[in-house]
């Protein structure tokens, strides 16, 4: 098991006190067009390079697939504990479209499907050293195929190799990271938004601590794409450089209760509980 580096108290103080080093440009108001208004309890979205959109729908216990223009092309699931069923799926990472991972939270497992929605395998607590409990709340897959799973019950991140074998773990309590988090992979770097502190922590793929970026107070979700960090707030999205400098603020013309966001080919997608929305940005 990898021994993890613990942040010194002075560094923790600096995290909370770090100021924003630059000011974003004048906010740009964007119109959010409705891609789909037929969702029920949507929780997470993932978009593959071809533009196919995958959404977990917790209330209906299923995974949905949409074309890039909003036409539902496939669906999988119903409430249950067997293969091809879910109990409150909350996170999806569709990678490049060949493997689709779903965090099946209330069933205590991560399920893996192929692009045709054929069941491949499942990861449960019995694959993790030293625990018989597993509450997967968020998932991310690295470029090398490692699966990172956030367990909200234990405030831990578990890492599995491409074959589903338990590899290592990161105890977020060791880094004084708050319990409200969102994580994204950028190549081989794991980025964790600590929403309580307004800070993004960076880890290497093997669990080592890299550094942090401050200035994200109020952000609830993040996405990393096109050499930028996109932070989601209740009324806007802000584009940051990879160093944390605010570049542009995009405000919404209508009230949105956002659940997730994704940036794909100059299109910004915002997921709410029952809508998928889209806006073109520069």
C-alpha positions as CSV (number, residue, x, y, z in Angstrom):
1,X,0.0,0.0,0.0
2,X,1.4,3.4,-0.9
3,X,2.3,5.6,2.0
4,X,0.8,9.0,1.5
5,X,2.2,12.5,2.1
6,X,0.5,14.5,4.8
7,X,0.1,18.3,4.2
8,X,1.8,20.4,6.9
9,X,-0.4,22.7,9.0
10,X,1.3,25.8,7.4
11,X,0.3,24.6,4.0
12,X,-3.3,24.0,5.1
13,X,-3.3,27.7,6.4
14,X,-2.1,28.8,3.0
15,X,-4.8,26.9,1.2
16,X,-7.5,28.8,2.9
17,X,-5.8,32.2,2.6
18,X,-4.7,32.0,-1.0
19,X,-6.1,35.0,-3.0
20,X,-7.2,35.0,-6.6
21,X,-4.2,36.4,-8.6
22,X,-6.1,37.8,-11.5
23,X,-9.5,39.1,-12.4
24,X,-11.7,37.6,-15.1
25,X,-13.0,39.6,-18.0
26,X,-16.4,41.2,-18.1
27,X,-19.0,38.5,-17.5
28,X,-20.6,37.2,-20.7
29,X,-24.3,36.3,-20.6
30,X,-25.1,33.0,-22.3
31,X,-28.4,31.5,-23.4
32,X,-28.8,27.8,-22.4
33,X,-30.7,25.9,-25.0
34,X,-32.6,22.8,-23.9
35,X,-31.1,19.6,-25.2
36,X,-33.5,17.4,-23.2
37,X,-36.3,18.2,-20.7
38,X,-37.4,14.6,-20.0
39,X,-34.9,13.7,-17.2
40,X,-35.9,12.7,-13.7
41,X,-33.3,12.8,-10.9
42,X,-30.3,13.3,-13.3
43,X,-27.0,13.2,-11.3
44,X,-24.0,13.0,-13.7
45,X,-23.0,13.2,-17.3
46,X,-20.1,12.1,-19.5
47,X,-19.5,12.8,-23.2
48,X,-17.3,10.7,-25.4
49,X,-15.2,12.1,-28.3
50,X,-17.8,11.2,-30.9
51,X,-20.4,13.4,-29.0
52,X,-22.6,10.7,-27.5
53,X,-23.8,11.9,-24.1
54,X,-24.3,9.5,-21.1
55,X,-26.4,10.5,-18.1
56,X,-27.2,8.7,-14.9
57,X,-30.8,9.1,-13.8
58,X,-31.0,8.3,-10.1
59,X,-34.7,8.5,-9.6
60,X,-35.4,6.0,-12.4
61,X,-32.3,3.9,-11.6
62,X,-31.0,3.9,-15.2
63,X,-28.3,5.0,-17.6
64,X,-29.3,7.0,-20.7
65,X,-27.5,7.7,-23.9
66,X,-28.2,10.7,-26.2
67,X,-26.9,11.8,-29.6
68,X,-25.2,15.1,-29.7
69,X,-28.4,16.8,-30.8
70,X,-30.4,15.5,-27.9
71,X,-32.1,12.4,-29.3
72,X,-32.2,9.6,-26.8
73,X,-30.6,6.6,-28.4
74,X,-30.4,4.0,-25.7
75,X,-31.2,3.3,-22.0
76,X,-30.2,0.7,-19.5
77,X,-31.5,-0.3,-16.2
78,X,-34.4,-0.5,-13.7
79,X,-34.4,-0.7,-9.9
80,X,-32.7,-3.9,-8.7
81,X,-29.5,-5.5,-7.5
82,X,-28.6,-7.8,-10.4
83,X,-26.8,-7.3,-13.6
84,X,-28.3,-4.6,-15.9
85,X,-30.1,-3.0,-12.9
86,X,-29.2,-0.1,-10.5
87,X,-30.2,1.4,-7.2
88,X,-29.6,5.1,-7.4
89,X,-26.7,5.4,-9.9
90,X,-24.9,8.7,-9.2
91,X,-21.9,8.9,-11.5
92,X,-20.8,7.8,-15.0
93,X,-17.5,7.9,-16.8
94,X,-17.9,6.7,-20.4
95,X,-14.1,7.0,-21.2
96,X,-13.8,6.8,-25.0
97,X,-17.1,5.0,-25.4
98,X,-15.7,1.5,-25.3
99,X,-16.0,1.0,-21.6
100,X,-18.7,2.7,-19.5
101,X,-18.3,2.8,-15.7
102,X,-21.4,3.5,-13.5
103,X,-21.3,4.2,-9.7
104,X,-24.3,2.2,-8.5
105,X,-24.3,3.8,-5.1
106,X,-27.0,2.1,-3.1
107,X,-25.9,-1.3,-4.4
108,X,-22.4,-0.6,-3.2
109,X,-20.7,-1.3,-6.5
110,X,-19.3,0.1,-9.7
111,X,-20.6,-1.6,-12.8
112,X,-18.8,-1.8,-16.1
113,X,-20.5,-2.1,-19.5
114,X,-19.3,-2.0,-23.1
115,X,-20.5,0.4,-25.8
116,X,-23.5,-1.8,-26.6
117,X,-24.6,-1.8,-22.9
118,X,-23.5,-5.4,-22.4
119,X,-22.5,-6.2,-18.8
120,X,-18.7,-6.8,-18.4
121,X,-18.0,-6.8,-14.6
122,X,-18.7,-5.3,-11.2
123,X,-16.4,-3.9,-8.5
124,X,-17.7,-4.4,-4.9
125,X,-16.3,-4.1,-1.3
126,X,-14.9,-7.6,-1.4
127,X,-12.1,-6.4,-3.7
128,X,-11.0,-3.7,-1.3
129,X,-8.5,-4.6,1.5
130,X,-9.7,-4.1,5.0
131,X,-13.3,-3.1,4.4
132,X,-16.7,-4.7,3.9
133,X,-18.5,-1.5,3.1
134,X,-18.5,0.5,-0.1
135,X,-20.5,3.6,-1.1
136,X,-19.2,4.7,-4.5
137,X,-20.4,8.3,-5.1
138,X,-18.0,9.5,-7.9
139,X,-15.8,7.8,-10.4
140,X,-13.1,8.9,-12.8
141,X,-10.9,6.9,-15.2
142,X,-7.3,7.9,-16.0
143,X,-5.7,7.7,-19.4
144,X,-3.9,4.5,-18.3
145,X,-7.3,2.9,-17.4
146,X,-7.0,3.1,-13.6
147,X,-10.4,3.6,-12.0
148,X,-10.7,6.2,-9.1
149,X,-13.7,5.8,-6.9
150,X,-14.7,8.2,-4.2
151,X,-16.4,6.4,-1.2
152,X,-18.5,9.1,0.5
153,X,-19.1,6.8,3.5
154,X,-15.4,6.6,4.4
155,X,-14.2,9.8,2.7
156,X,-11.7,7.7,0.8
157,X,-10.6,7.4,-2.8
158,X,-10.0,3.8,-3.9
159,X,-8.0,3.1,-7.0
160,X,-8.4,-0.1,-9.1
161,X,-6.2,-1.2,-12.0
162,X,-7.7,-1.7,-15.5
163,X,-8.5,-5.3,-14.6
164,X,-10.6,-4.3,-11.6
165,X,-8.0,-5.2,-8.9
166,X,-7.7,-3.0,-5.9
167,X,-4.4,-1.1,-6.1
168,X,-4.2,1.7,-3.5
169,X,-6.2,4.3,-1.6
170,X,-6.1,8.0,-0.6
171,X,-7.6,9.0,2.7
172,X,-8.8,12.5,2.2
173,X,-8.9,13.1,6.0
174,X,-5.1,13.0,5.9
175,X,-5.2,16.2,3.8
176,X,-7.9,18.0,5.7
177,X,-10.1,17.9,2.7
178,X,-13.7,18.7,3.4
179,X,-16.5,16.2,2.9
180,X,-18.1,18.0,0.0
181,X,-15.9,17.2,-3.0
182,X,-16.0,16.7,-6.7
183,X,-13.2,15.1,-8.7
184,X,-11.9,15.0,-12.3
185,X,-9.0,13.5,-14.1
186,X,-6.7,15.5,-16.3
187,X,-4.5,12.9,-18.1
188,X,-2.7,11.3,-15.1
189,X,-3.5,14.0,-12.5
190,X,-6.5,13.7,-10.2
191,X,-8.0,17.1,-9.3
192,X,-10.3,17.3,-6.3
193,X,-12.5,20.3,-5.6
194,X,-12.9,20.8,-1.9
195,X,-16.1,22.9,-2.0
196,X,-16.0,23.7,1.7
197,X,-12.6,25.5,1.3
198,X,-12.9,26.6,-2.4
199,X,-9.7,24.8,-3.2
200,X,-8.6,22.3,-5.9
201,X,-6.1,19.7,-4.7
202,X,-4.0,17.8,-7.2
203,X,-2.7,14.3,-6.8
204,X,-0.6,12.1,-8.9
205,X,-2.0,8.8,-10.3
206,X,-0.2,6.9,-7.6
207,X,-1.7,8.9,-4.8
208,X,1.1,11.4,-4.2
209,X,0.1,15.0,-3.3
210,X,1.2,17.6,-6.0
211,X,-0.1,21.0,-5.1
212,X,-3.3,23.1,-4.8
213,X,-5.1,26.0,-6.4
214,X,-7.2,28.4,-4.5
215,X,-9.9,30.9,-5.5
216,X,-12.9,28.5,-6.1
217,X,-15.1,29.6,-3.3
218,X,-18.8,28.8,-4.1
219,X,-17.9,26.3,-6.9
220,X,-19.9,23.0,-6.7
221,X,-18.5,21.0,-9.6
222,X,-15.6,21.2,-12.0
223,X,-14.6,20.0,-15.4
224,X,-11.1,20.0,-17.0
225,X,-10.9,20.3,-20.8
226,X,-9.0,22.2,-23.5
227,X,-6.2,23.3,-21.2
228,X,-8.7,25.0,-18.8
229,X,-10.6,24.4,-15.6
230,X,-14.4,25.0,-15.8
231,X,-16.0,25.6,-12.5
232,X,-19.7,25.4,-12.0
233,X,-21.6,27.7,-9.6
234,X,-25.3,28.1,-9.0
235,X,-25.7,31.0,-11.4
236,X,-22.6,30.8,-13.7
237,X,-19.6,29.0,-15.0
238,X,-16.1,30.4,-14.8
239,X,-13.2,29.4,-17.0
240,X,-9.9,29.3,-15.3
241,X,-6.4,28.7,-16.5
242,X,-4.6,25.5,-15.3
243,X,-2.8,27.8,-12.8
244,X,-6.1,29.0,-11.4
245,X,-6.3,32.4,-13.0
246,X,-9.9,33.4,-13.9
247,X,-10.2,33.9,-17.7
248,X,-13.9,34.3,-18.4
249,X,-17.2,34.2,-16.5
250,X,-20.4,33.0,-18.2
251,X,-23.6,33.9,-16.5
252,X,-27.0,32.3,-17.1
253,X,-30.1,34.1,-18.3
254,X,-32.4,31.8,-16.4
255,X,-32.4,30.1,-13.0
256,X,-30.6,26.8,-13.0
257,X,-30.1,24.2,-10.2
258,X,-27.0,22.6,-11.7
259,X,-25.9,19.0,-10.9
260,X,-23.0,18.7,-13.3
261,X,-21.2,20.2,-16.3
262,X,-19.1,19.1,-19.3
263,X,-17.2,21.0,-21.9
264,X,-17.1,19.4,-25.3
265,X,-16.0,20.9,-28.6
266,X,-16.8,24.5,-27.7
267,X,-20.1,23.5,-26.3
268,X,-20.8,23.9,-22.6
269,X,-23.3,21.3,-21.2
270,X,-25.1,21.9,-17.9
271,X,-27.1,19.1,-16.3
272,X,-29.9,19.9,-13.8
273,X,-32.2,17.5,-12.1
274,X,-34.6,17.3,-15.1
275,X,-32.8,19.2,-17.9
276,X,-29.8,18.9,-20.1
277,X,-28.8,22.4,-21.3
278,X,-26.2,23.5,-23.8
279,X,-24.5,26.8,-24.8
280,X,-21.8,27.6,-27.3
281,X,-18.9,29.4,-25.8
282,X,-15.7,30.9,-27.3
